[in-house]
Amino acid sequence: SIRGSGTAPSTTSDKGPLAGRVAHVRKNITLGNTTFDIKKRSLEWNWCNYSDTHAKRKRRRVVVVQTVAWENYYFQMADASGRANKAFARRHGCDYVRVNGIFNKKTANGQYSTNAAYNKLNLLMEFSHHPKYDVIFLVDVDAVIVDLDYDVLSLLPEKVVFVASSVYPNATNSWDINNGVTLWNLHHPRYDEVVDHWWRRCRYKIVRRMGVSDQGPLHQVLRGHYNEEELQREIINALYTNEFRYQNGTVVRHFVRHLDGQNMTNSSSGDWNLANGTYYIPNNNRIRQIKNAAQAVCNSPKWPGACKDELGC
């Protein structure tokens, strides 16, 4: 049931998928020439409702989600990649959500996870066992869906919790994955278990100010709690193929950061997890590449008019 046209009511609110769980950040943020006082709106949920809630459920229902902090550099990425990613959601009858802001989840000792690096994990907790959706498709703002026809559910067997691309195509294990583009079975019996283990590992880092990466803690969970046979049987489908293979991906192109501010062509060594997140230099070339990838999708004769604003939100 793929759709190529139709309208999508757009809603913006501070309410999440189940309730108004709103964090509070006590400061002003400047985006371009506009200053936001986000004391009462640290999280802004922007919904594009492309799904047909009255249609018969013939397959798993997917929600495509992107999240971005109140920072102009990343807003430019989100605005660019969101064009193609919303077009994919619309074409497949999936809802699309963009969450602006930072989740502030309090830890046991009063420390807050005040970094957008942990937003994806918070979103997984928010959408757990959602009554409307079966699958969440988490796409980083520096990632562009470039094949609007591809059925991403074909990558996510119902027997496993989630799917992600292996960091290295010749890897011999399933734990070393890139968590920037993932799909999760929200109702899998072991979903909450994996997410809870991941949050505990991240909370340990937050309390001890050990950097801001969420990917390292996920690797620790996959390595420390499961053996390889169990990972493959129930936990993860680690892709060694090119569907999500960084900027060379055939389904999603992911333009990740690098230590010197350049982009990785496929994978690279280096510590992405230095304290305070001061380990890379933002650069406009990365934004240009994301814009160009999205524009190529929007201009493709394969999907005429896919990104026109009048077709949706």
C-alpha positions in Angstrom: 0.0 0.0 0.0 2.5 2.6 -1.2 1.1 6.0 -1.9 2.5 8.7 -4.2 0.3 11.6 -3.4 -2.1 12.9 -0.8 -2.2 15.6 1.9 -0.9 15.4 5.4 -2.2 17.4 8.3 0.7 18.9 10.2 0.7 19.5 13.9 3.2 21.1 16.2 3.0 20.7 20.0 5.1 20.0 23.1 3.4 16.6 23.4 5.1 13.4 22.8 3.7 10.2 21.4 1.7 9.1 24.5 1.6 12.1 26.8 2.9 15.6 27.4 6.3 14.6 28.8 8.0 18.0 28.5 11.5 18.7 29.7 12.5 22.2 30.7 15.7 24.0 29.6 16.2 27.3 31.4 17.9 29.4 28.7 17.4 31.2 25.4 18.6 29.7 22.1 19.3 31.7 19.0 18.6 30.2 15.6 19.6 32.5 12.8 18.0 35.9 13.5 15.3 34.5 15.8 15.7 34.0 19.6 13.6 31.3 21.3 12.8 31.4 24.9 12.4 27.6 25.4 11.8 27.6 29.2 8.4 26.0 28.5 9.1 24.5 25.1 12.3 22.6 25.3 10.8 19.8 23.2 8.7 20.6 20.2 7.0 17.7 18.4 6.3 18.3 14.7 4.0 15.6 13.2 3.2 14.9 9.6 0.3 12.6 9.5 0.6 10.6 6.4 -0.9 7.3 7.6 -4.4 6.2 7.0 -5.7 5.4 10.5 -8.9 3.9 9.1 -7.2 1.5 6.7 -7.1 -2.2 7.4 -3.8 -3.2 9.1 -2.1 -5.4 6.5 1.5 -4.8 7.6 3.5 -3.3 10.4 2.9 0.4 10.8 6.0 2.6 10.7 6.7 6.0 12.1 9.8 7.8 10.7 11.5 10.0 13.3 14.3 12.6 13.3 15.5 14.7 16.2 17.6 17.8 16.4 18.8 20.1 19.2 18.1 23.9 19.2 21.2 24.6 17.1 21.3 26.3 13.7 24.0 24.0 12.3 21.9 20.9 12.9 18.7 22.6 12.0 20.1 23.1 8.5 20.8 19.4 8.3 17.3 18.5 9.5 15.6 20.9 7.1 17.6 19.5 4.2 17.3 15.7 5.0 13.8 16.1 6.1 12.6 16.9 2.6 13.5 13.5 1.2 12.7 11.6 4.5 9.2 13.1 4.6 8.8 12.2 1.0 9.6 8.6 1.8 7.2 8.6 4.7 4.4 10.0 2.6 5.0 7.5 -0.2 4.8 4.6 2.2 1.9 5.9 4.2 4.0 6.3 7.4 3.7 9.2 9.8 6.8 11.5 10.1 7.9 13.1 13.3 10.6 15.7 13.9 11.4 16.4 17.5 13.2 19.7 18.2 15.0 20.1 21.5 16.8 18.0 24.1 15.3 15.5 26.4 16.4 16.1 30.0 16.1 12.8 31.7 17.1 12.9 35.4 19.5 10.3 36.7 19.6 8.9 40.2 22.1 11.5 41.5 20.3 14.5 39.9 22.5 14.7 36.8 20.6 15.5 33.5 21.3 14.1 30.1 21.5 17.6 28.6 22.8 16.5 25.2 21.0 15.7 22.0 23.2 12.6 21.6 20.8 10.8 23.9 17.6 11.9 22.2 17.3 8.7 20.1 17.4 6.6 23.3 14.8 8.8 24.9 12.6 8.5 21.8 12.8 4.7 22.0 11.6 4.9 25.6 8.8 7.2 24.6 7.5 5.0 21.8 7.8 1.7 23.6 4.7 -0.5 22.9 3.0 2.4 21.2 -0.7 1.6 20.4 -0.5 3.0 16.9 2.9 2.0 15.6 4.7 -1.3 15.3 8.1 0.0 14.1 10.1 3.2 14.6 12.5 4.2 11.8 15.1 6.4 13.5 17.1 8.5 11.0 19.8 10.9 12.1 19.5 14.5 10.7 22.7 13.9 8.7 21.1 10.9 6.9 19.0 11.1 3.7 16.7 8.3 2.5 17.6 8.1 -1.2 15.4 5.2 -2.4 11.7 6.2 -2.0 10.6 2.8 -3.3 12.5 0.5 -0.9 10.6 -1.5 1.6 12.7 -1.0 4.7 10.5 -3.6 6.6 12.2 -6.2 4.5 15.4 -5.5 6.6 13.7 -6.0 9.9 12.5 -9.5 10.6 9.9 -9.7 13.3 12.0 -12.1 15.3 14.7 -9.5 16.2 14.6 -6.2 18.2 16.2 -3.9 15.7 18.3 -3.6 12.5 21.4 -1.4 11.9 24.3 -1.3 9.5 27.6 -2.9 10.6 30.4 -0.4 10.8 32.7 -2.6 8.8 31.4 -4.6 5.8 33.8 -7.5 6.6 32.9 -7.7 10.3 32.5 -11.1 11.9 30.3 -9.9 14.8 26.9 -8.3 15.1 27.6 -5.8 17.9 29.8 -3.2 16.0 27.0 -1.3 14.3 26.2 2.3 13.4 23.2 3.5 15.3 22.5 6.5 13.2 20.0 4.7 11.0 18.0 2.0 12.7 14.6 0.3 12.7 13.1 -1.1 15.9 10.2 -3.6 16.5 8.4 -1.6 19.2 6.4 -4.7 20.4 9.2 -7.2 20.5 9.2 -9.0 23.9 12.9 -8.1 24.4 12.6 -4.5 23.2 12.3 -2.9 26.7 15.2 -5.1 27.9 17.6 -3.8 25.3 16.5 -0.2 25.6 16.8 -0.3 29.4 20.3 -1.8 29.3 21.3 0.9 26.9 19.9 3.7 29.1 21.7 2.3 32.1 25.0 2.4 30.3 24.4 5.9 29.1 23.3 7.0 32.5 26.6 5.7 33.9 28.5 7.9 31.4 26.3 10.9 32.1 26.9 10.7 35.9 30.6 10.4 35.4 30.9 13.0 32.6 32.5 10.4 30.3 31.6 12.0 27.0 28.4 12.2 25.0 28.3 9.3 22.5 25.4 6.9 22.8 26.8 4.4 20.3 29.6 3.1 22.6 27.2 2.2 25.4 25.0 0.3 22.9 28.0 -1.6 21.7 28.8 -2.4 25.4 25.2 -3.7 25.8 25.3 -5.9 22.8 28.7 -7.3 23.6 28.2 -7.7 27.4 24.7 -9.0 27.6 24.4 -11.3 24.6 26.5 -13.9 22.8 26.7 -13.8 19.0 24.2 -16.6 18.5 21.6 -14.8 20.7 22.3 -11.5 18.9 21.5 -13.0 15.5 18.6 -15.0 16.7 16.6 -12.4 18.7 18.3 -9.0 19.1 19.8 -7.5 15.9 20.0 -7.9 12.1 23.4 -6.4 11.5 23.6 -5.4 7.8 26.9 -6.2 6.1 25.4 -5.0 2.8 25.1 -1.4 1.5 21.6 -0.3 2.4 22.7 2.0 5.2 26.4 2.1 4.3 27.3 5.7 5.4 27.4 8.1 2.5 27.6 5.3 0.0 24.3 3.7 1.2 21.9 2.5 -1.5 18.8 3.2 0.6 20.0 5.7 3.2 23.1 7.9 2.8 24.5 8.9 6.1 27.0 11.8 6.2 28.6 11.3 9.5 31.0 13.7 11.2 34.8 13.0 11.5 37.5 14.2 13.8 38.9 16.9 11.5 35.5 18.2 10.4 35.5 16.1 7.2 33.1 13.4 6.3 33.8 9.7 6.4 33.6 8.0 3.0 32.7 4.7 4.5 34.3 4.1 7.9 37.3 5.5 9.7 39.2 5.0 13.0 39.2 7.7 15.6 37.7 8.5 19.0 34.2 10.1 18.5 33.6 10.1 22.2 35.9 12.8 23.8 34.5 14.7 26.7 32.2 17.7 26.2 31.6 16.9 22.5 34.5 19.0 21.3 35.9 16.4 19.0 34.9 17.7 15.5 34.7 20.9 13.6 31.3 21.7 12.0 31.7 22.5 8.3 29.5 23.7 5.6 30.6 21.0 3.2 28.8 18.4 5.2 25.6 20.5 5.0 26.1 20.9 1.2 26.4 17.2 0.7 23.2 16.5 2.7 21.4 19.2 0.7 22.6 17.8 -2.6 21.6 14.2 -1.7 18.1 15.3 -0.7 17.8 17.5 -3.8 18.8 14.6 -6.1 15.9 12.6 -4.6 13.4 15.5 -5.0 14.5 16.1 -8.6 14.6 12.5 -9.6 12.2 11.6 -12.6 11.5 8.4 -10.7 9.4 10.3 -8.1 8.1 13.4 -9.8 6.7 15.9 -7.3 7.7 13.8 -4.3 9.0 16.7 -2.2 6.6 19.4 -3.2 5.4 21.2 -0.1 1.8 21.3 -1.3 1.6 17.5 -1.0 2.1 17.5 2.7 3.4 19.3 5.8 
